[in-house]
Amino acid sequence: MRLLVVEDEVNVANALRAGLVAEGFAVDVANDGDTGFWMATEHDYALIILDIMLPGRNGYRVCRDLRAEGRQTPILMLTAKDG
C-alpha cells in the first residue's frame, strides 16, 4: 500500500515515514501543501496523512481542493494545534 505524508517539519516527516515503512507501507513525503496537492493528483494513494499548518497551501485547502476534484482518498489530518 502506498501512502502520502504531507508534513513540513522534516524530523516529523522522517519519523512518520520510518515508522510506516517498518510496518510495510510504501511512503512518499511532500514538505509543502502545493507539492502535496500535486503528488496526490498524480499518484494513487491508499491514505494521505496531511498536516494542517503547511507552507503554500495549508492542509485545509489541500483537502478542500482534492475533494473539489472528486478525489476520495482517505485523509488523516495531523496537527499540533490545541483548538
C-alpha positions as CSV (number, residue, x, y, z in Angstrom):
1,M,0.0,0.0,0.0
2,R,1.3,3.5,-0.9
3,L,0.8,6.4,1.5
4,L,1.5,10.1,1.2
5,V,2.7,12.1,4.1
6,V,2.4,15.9,3.7
7,E,4.4,17.5,6.6
8,D,6.8,20.5,6.6
9,E,8.7,19.5,9.7
10,V,11.5,17.3,8.3
11,N,12.1,15.4,11.6
12,V,8.3,14.6,12.0
13,A,8.0,13.6,8.3
14,N,11.1,11.3,8.6
15,A,9.8,9.7,11.8
16,L,6.4,9.1,10.2
17,R,8.0,7.6,7.1
18,A,10.3,5.4,9.1
19,G,7.5,4.0,11.3
20,L,5.2,3.4,8.3
21,V,7.9,1.8,6.2
22,A,8.8,-0.5,9.2
23,E,5.1,-1.6,9.1
24,G,5.4,-2.5,5.4
25,F,4.0,0.6,3.7
26,A,5.5,2.4,0.7
27,V,5.6,6.1,1.7
28,D,6.1,9.3,-0.3
29,V,6.7,12.6,1.5
30,A,5.9,16.2,0.5
31,N,7.1,19.1,2.6
32,D,4.6,21.8,1.5
33,G,1.0,21.9,0.5
34,D,1.5,22.7,-3.2
35,T,3.8,19.7,-3.7
36,G,1.4,17.5,-1.6
37,F,-1.5,18.5,-3.7
38,W,0.4,17.8,-6.9
39,M,1.5,14.4,-5.7
40,A,-2.0,13.5,-4.6
41,T,-3.3,14.3,-8.0
42,E,-0.6,12.5,-9.9
43,H,-0.5,9.2,-7.9
44,D,-3.0,6.8,-6.3
45,Y,-2.6,6.6,-2.6
46,A,-4.4,4.4,-0.1
47,L,-4.2,7.2,2.5
48,I,-2.9,10.8,2.9
49,I,-1.5,12.0,6.2
50,L,-1.9,15.7,6.0
51,D,-0.5,18.4,8.3
52,I,-2.7,21.5,8.7
53,M,0.0,24.1,9.1
54,L,1.9,24.0,5.8
55,P,3.8,26.5,3.6
56,G,2.0,27.2,0.4
57,R,-1.5,25.7,0.6
58,N,-2.4,24.8,4.1
59,G,-3.9,21.3,4.9
60,Y,-7.5,22.5,4.9
61,R,-7.0,24.0,1.4
62,V,-5.3,20.8,0.1
63,C,-8.1,18.7,1.4
64,R,-10.8,21.0,0.0
65,D,-9.1,21.2,-3.4
66,L,-8.7,17.4,-3.6
67,R,-12.4,16.9,-2.7
68,A,-13.4,19.5,-5.3
69,E,-11.5,17.4,-7.9
70,G,-13.6,14.4,-6.9
71,R,-10.7,12.6,-5.2
72,Q,-12.0,10.4,-2.3
73,T,-8.7,9.2,-0.9
74,P,-9.0,9.0,2.9
75,I,-7.2,11.8,4.7
76,L,-5.9,11.8,8.2
77,M,-5.3,15.4,9.4
78,L,-2.2,15.9,11.6
79,T,-1.9,19.0,13.8
80,A,-0.1,20.3,16.8
81,K,-2.9,22.9,17.3
82,D,-4.8,22.6,20.5
83,G,-8.1,24.1,19.4
